[in-house]
Amino acid sequence: MRNDDLLLRLMLSDVSFLTTKEKTLLQTSLEGSGQLASLSLADIVKIIQRDIKRAFWKGSDSLKKAELAEKLLFALGIQWTAWDSEDFPAMLTEMTDPPYMLFYRGDLSCLKEPCLSLVGTRRATAGARKASENFARDAAEDGCTVVSGLAYGIDSHAHKGSLLTASGQTAAVLPSGIDTITPLAHTKLAGRILDKGGLLLSEYRPGTPAQAFRFVQRNRIIAALSPVTLVAQAPAGSGALITADYALAYGRDVMLHEECFSKDAERVEQMNVQNLKSQAALGKKVAHKLRQSVQKYREDGAPVIASYADYKQCRASAPGTVFCKRNDGQGDLF
């Protein structure tokens, strides 16, 4: 691919007010990055035929940032794919809002293996951290690629559990450019993932910093990459529940680990609810977080499992059946 074609894609990848289809339309309509840089916002509106309000666009600045991103790609050995490429992850094509580009280091083909998204709170209890590690280890030993977000708490233990196996692969989706490990304290963990044949993945071009809204956007990719999202532990308002919501929106399944309902988890839940109520008293908008809870998912029929064996039993069950654990730790389907 000519460098100018790549520059054009890099420019378009960072235009937040355009959809992926609109970016593709511009990509195929324009002669190159120079032409995009010369367009005004009114010109872009005319091409995509959609009115855009409250958007900022300065083509010359966009081109400069794209040129910097291109230099970082080559300097750091970062690879990329796009939603019109053959190697773009198939599961992401089912999204209503797929990423226009993906940037990665490692083995992208690990996403062709059966994937399982394992998520949870950063404030995880010891039991939930251990359970996540054990679950991920068993899943990886069975040939699954465990997908998570490299964050503190459950995410990191999901990756660590996968790495305990001889050939376990795991994929970490970042809320920043692939040149910046977020959080920085997990740089060595990211290196271990790559050494093991795993994957670091981001929809953000190199040079993009982590910001709060990007963590939420990242969660939608974690949810879309797998047929099932397992929540290991998540108090009210946790980002893991946002991931679960995305999973359901994309037609995926959601399962809950029994550690979500342990006594230690209940104490964390109570503390979190009190904190959210205090924020609400100060006028902060947290009502939507208070409405989110693992209890609601359980009431709606999400299976509660204790092991990877339970997970496989649920996956093998006929549609419409309900998984229920017995006191002896085994599971029945109804």
Disulfide bonds with the S-S distance in Angstrom:
none
